[in-house]
Amino acid sequence: GRQDPKPNVKAKGDLDAHTQRYSFKSDSVIELLKQLRLKFEDELTKTNTEETNSLNAYNLAKAAREDARKAATDARTEKQTVKGEAETAKTTAESDLGSVQGDLDADKRSLEDTTKAYNIKKSEWVERSETRVKEKEAIEAAIKILAKVTGVRTEAPSNPTL
């Protein structure tokens, strides 16, 4: 550690003349950094906007898919309800058809029986009518015969006219 005394400098007292002042040369670098900062901030804003738009589009698409799924589910439920009602109506109609078919068969048998009974009674009536006509003819013949044999008047007497 020994210190040497300062050497004798020829420029002693003339510091300003022989030293250069520092001139700031970073203006263009600072300007470049400011521009980069603005560019990055713009890109961040753009990216955030795009991300927000993308998220909104996703949410809208998701909501649309959910609405479509709900609509499809509702339509399926409605169709199942209508199908159930139709099947119930079909079952009821088939039951009614069986009942009506049974009634029709019974009515056909009743008609056949009634037609047979009518035809029998009709033939009996024709036979009785013929017999009655023959009986009337026989009674008239008997009256004529009795009138000839007994001399009894068979006509109704005529009333005297005034």
Phi, psi and chi 1 to 4 in degrees:
 res  aa     phi    psi   chi1   chi2   chi3   chi4
   1 GLY       -   33.1      -      -      -      -
   2 ARG   -84.8  140.4 -173.9  179.6  131.4 -178.7
   3 GLN  -102.9  133.2  -79.1 -168.8  -19.4      -
   4 ASP   -86.2  142.7  -69.6  -30.5      -      -
   5 PRO   -65.6  154.5   17.1  -19.7      -      -
   6 LYS   -60.5  137.2  -79.8 -171.9  177.8 -176.7
   7 PRO   -69.9  158.0   19.7  -23.1      -      -
   8 ASN   -78.4  116.1 -161.0    5.9      -      -
   9 VAL  -101.2  136.6 -179.7      -      -      -
  10 LYS   -70.8  -25.4  -70.0 -177.4 -177.9  179.0
  11 ALA   -88.5   19.0      -      -      -      -
  12 LYS   -60.5  127.5 -170.3  171.8 -176.5  178.3
  13 GLY    86.8   -5.1      -      -      -      -
  14 ASP  -118.1   42.1 -167.4   19.1      -      -
  15 LEU   -61.6  -46.2  179.5   65.7      -      -
  16 ASP   -64.2  -32.3  -72.4  -22.8      -      -
  17 ALA   -76.4  -35.0      -      -      -      -
  18 HIS  -101.6   -2.4   74.3  -86.8      -      -
  19 THR  -103.8  145.6   57.7      -      -      -
  20 GLN   -96.2  138.0  -68.9 -177.2   -8.3      -
  21 ARG   -78.8  141.9  -79.6  -84.2 -148.0 -154.7
  22 TYR   -74.0  124.3  174.9   75.9      -      -
  23 SER  -105.0  132.4   65.9      -      -      -
  24 PHE   -71.0  118.2 -171.3   71.6      -      -
  25 LYS  -112.6    9.4  -62.1  177.7 -176.8  151.0
  26 SER   -96.6   11.1  -61.7      -      -      -
  27 ASP   -56.8  -44.8  -78.8  -22.0      -      -
  28 SER   -68.5  -33.5   63.4      -      -      -
  29 VAL   -67.3  -43.8  172.5      -      -      -
  30 ILE   -64.6  -41.8  -71.1  177.3      -      -
  31 GLU   -62.9  -40.8 -167.9   58.4   36.5      -
  32 LEU   -62.5  -43.1  176.8   67.3      -      -
  33 LEU   -64.7  -38.8  -70.3  174.6      -      -
  34 LYS   -63.8  -43.4  -75.3 -179.2 -178.3  179.0
  35 GLN   -63.8  -41.6  -71.3  174.2   -3.0      -
  36 LEU   -62.1  -42.0  -76.1  175.2      -      -
  37 ARG   -61.1  -46.3  179.7  178.4  175.3 -169.9
  38 LEU   -61.6  -42.0  -72.8  175.1      -      -
  39 LYS   -62.6  -45.6  179.7 -178.0  173.8 -170.2
  40 PHE   -65.2  -39.5  -69.8  148.5      -      -
  41 GLU   -64.6  -41.8  -73.5  174.1   -9.4      -
  42 ASP   -62.7  -43.4  -71.8  -13.3      -      -
  43 GLU   -65.2  -37.5  -73.1  178.9    3.3      -
  44 LEU   -64.5  -44.8  177.9   62.6      -      -
  45 THR   -61.9  -45.3  -57.9      -      -      -
  46 LYS   -62.1  -45.3 -179.8 -177.9  172.4 -172.0
  47 THR   -63.5  -42.9  -57.6      -      -      -
  48 ASN   -63.3  -41.6  -75.8  -18.0      -      -
  49 THR   -62.7  -46.9  -57.5      -      -      -
  50 GLU   -62.1  -41.1  -71.3  173.7   -6.4      -
  51 GLU   -64.6  -42.7 -178.0   66.1   24.8      -
  52 THR   -63.7  -45.4  -59.3      -      -      -
  53 ASN   -61.5  -42.0  -70.0  -17.9      -      -
  54 SER   -62.8  -43.2  175.2      -      -      -
  55 LEU   -64.6  -42.3 -178.4   61.0      -      -
  56 ASN   -63.3  -43.2  -71.8  -19.8      -      -
  57 ALA   -61.6  -41.9      -      -      -      -
  58 TYR   -62.0  -46.0  168.5   77.8      -      -
  59 ASN   -63.5  -39.5  -73.3  -23.2      -      -
  60 LEU   -65.1  -43.3  -73.9  174.0      -      -
  61 ALA   -64.5  -39.7      -      -      -      -
  62 LYS   -64.6  -43.8 -178.7  179.3  176.5 -176.0
  63 ALA   -63.8  -40.1      -      -      -      -
  64 ALA   -63.8  -42.1      -      -      -      -
  65 ARG   -63.4  -40.4  -78.8 -169.0  -52.8  -84.6
  66 GLU   -65.9  -42.1 -177.0   60.8   29.1      -
  67 ASP   -62.9  -42.9  -70.9  -14.5      -      -
  68 ALA   -63.9  -41.0      -      -      -      -
  69 ARG   -64.4  -43.5 -173.5 -167.4   64.2   74.8
  70 LYS   -64.3  -42.5 -174.8  178.4 -177.7  -42.0
  71 ALA   -61.8  -42.4      -      -      -      -
  72 ALA   -64.6  -41.2      -      -      -      -
  73 THR   -64.7  -44.6  -59.5      -      -      -
  74 ASP   -62.2  -42.1  -69.2  -12.9      -      -
  75 ALA   -63.1  -41.8      -      -      -      -
  76 ARG   -63.8  -43.4 -174.2 -175.8   76.4 -146.3
  77 THR   -62.1  -43.6  -57.9      -      -      -
  78 GLU   -62.2  -43.2  177.3   66.6   22.3      -
  79 LYS   -64.1  -39.2  -75.0  179.1 -176.9  178.0
  80 GLN   -65.5  -38.3  -73.3  173.5  -21.5      -
  81 THR   -64.5  -47.1  -58.5      -      -      -
  82 VAL   -62.6  -40.9  168.5      -      -      -
  83 LYS   -62.9  -43.9  179.6 -177.0  176.2 -170.3
  84 GLY   -61.4  -43.5      -      -      -      -
  85 GLU   -63.8  -40.1  -69.2  170.6   -4.8      -
  86 ALA   -65.3  -41.0      -      -      -      -
  87 GLU   -65.2  -38.9  -72.5  174.6  -11.6      -
  88 THR   -63.6  -45.0  -59.3      -      -      -
  89 ALA   -62.7  -39.5      -      -      -      -
  90 LYS   -63.5  -45.9  177.6 -174.2  173.0 -159.5
  91 THR   -60.9  -43.9  -57.6      -      -      -
  92 THR   -63.1  -43.8  -58.1      -      -      -
  93 ALA   -63.9  -41.0      -      -      -      -
  94 GLU   -64.1  -40.4  -73.0  173.4  -14.3      -
  95 SER   -63.5  -45.8  173.6      -      -      -
  96 ASP   -62.1  -40.3  -69.0  -11.1      -      -
  97 LEU   -60.4  -44.0  175.9   62.7      -      -
  98 GLY   -61.1  -42.4      -      -      -      -
  99 SER   -65.6  -45.1  174.7      -      -      -
 100 VAL   -65.2  -39.4  168.2      -      -      -
 101 GLN   -62.6  -41.6 -169.3   67.0   42.1      -
 102 GLY   -63.0  -42.3      -      -      -      -
 103 ASP   -62.5  -41.5  -69.5  -12.8      -      -
 104 LEU   -62.1  -44.9  177.6   61.8      -      -
 105 ASP   -61.5  -43.0  -68.0  -18.1      -      -
 106 ALA   -64.3  -40.8      -      -      -      -
 107 ASP   -65.3  -38.1  -71.5  -12.9      -      -
 108 LYS   -62.4  -43.7  -76.8 -179.0  179.6  179.0
 109 ARG   -64.0  -41.4  -75.4 -170.3  -60.0  -84.7
 110 SER   -63.8  -41.0  175.5      -      -      -
 111 LEU   -62.7  -43.5  177.2   61.8      -      -
 112 GLU   -61.1  -45.1  -71.9  172.5    6.0      -
 113 ASP   -63.6  -42.6  -66.8  -15.2      -      -
 114 THR   -65.7  -40.9  -57.9      -      -      -
 115 THR   -62.8  -42.9  -57.5      -      -      -
 116 LYS   -62.5  -45.8  -74.3  177.9 -172.9  175.7
 117 ALA   -62.9  -40.6      -      -      -      -
 118 TYR   -61.3  -47.8  166.0   76.7      -      -
 119 ASN   -61.6  -38.7  -71.9  -26.7      -      -
 120 ILE   -64.6  -48.0  -69.8  170.1      -      -
 121 LYS   -65.1  -36.5  -71.0 -171.7 -175.7 -128.9
 122 LYS   -63.2  -46.8 -179.0 -180.0  175.1 -176.6
 123 SER   -65.3  -36.8   65.8      -      -      -
 124 GLU   -65.3  -39.4  -70.9  174.1   -9.8      -
 125 TRP   -64.5  -44.9  172.5 -100.3      -      -
 126 VAL   -60.1  -44.2  168.2      -      -      -
 127 GLU   -63.4  -44.5 -173.0  179.3  -40.0      -
 128 ARG   -66.2  -38.0  -78.0 -165.7  -49.6  -91.4
 129 SER   -63.8  -42.6  -66.6      -      -      -
 130 GLU   -63.5  -42.0  -71.0  173.5    2.4      -
 131 THR   -63.3  -40.9  -58.4      -      -      -
 132 ARG   -64.8  -42.1  179.7   75.7  175.8  132.3
 133 VAL   -60.7  -43.8  167.8      -      -      -
 134 LYS   -66.6  -37.6  -71.1  179.0 -175.4  175.9
 135 GLU   -63.3  -42.7  -73.5  174.6  -12.4      -
 136 LYS   -62.4  -41.9  -78.3 -176.3  176.6 -178.1
 137 GLU   -63.5  -39.9  -70.4  172.6   -2.6      -
 138 ALA   -67.2  -38.4      -      -      -      -
 139 ILE   -66.5  -42.9  -70.9  173.9      -      -
 140 GLU   -62.9  -41.7  -73.8  177.4   12.7      -
 141 ALA   -65.3  -39.1      -      -      -      -
 142 ALA   -66.2  -38.8      -      -      -      -
 143 ILE   -64.3  -42.6  -70.3  174.1      -      -
 144 LYS   -63.6  -42.5  -74.2 -179.4 -177.2  176.5
 145 ILE   -64.9  -46.0  -67.4  172.3      -      -
 146 LEU   -64.0  -35.3  -74.7  173.8      -      -
 147 ALA   -66.9  -38.6      -      -      -      -
 148 LYS   -71.0  -42.1  -80.3 -175.7 -176.9  178.8
 149 VAL   -75.0  -43.4  172.1      -      -      -
 150 THR   -99.4  -14.6   60.6      -      -      -
 151 GLY    73.5   20.0      -      -      -      -
 152 VAL   -85.8  136.1  175.7      -      -      -
 153 ARG   -72.8  133.6 -179.8  177.5   58.4  159.9
 154 THR  -111.0   -8.8   56.8      -      -      -
 155 GLU   -88.6  157.4  -70.1   89.6   29.5      -
 156 ALA   -73.4  139.4      -      -      -      -
 157 PRO   -66.8  148.9   22.1  -27.3      -      -
 158 SER   -92.9  142.6   60.4      -      -      -
 159 ASN   -85.3  140.7  -72.9  -28.6      -      -
 160 PRO   -65.6  146.4    7.7   -9.6      -      -
 161 THR   -96.0  147.2   56.1      -      -      -
 162 LEU   -95.0      -  -63.8  171.2      -      -
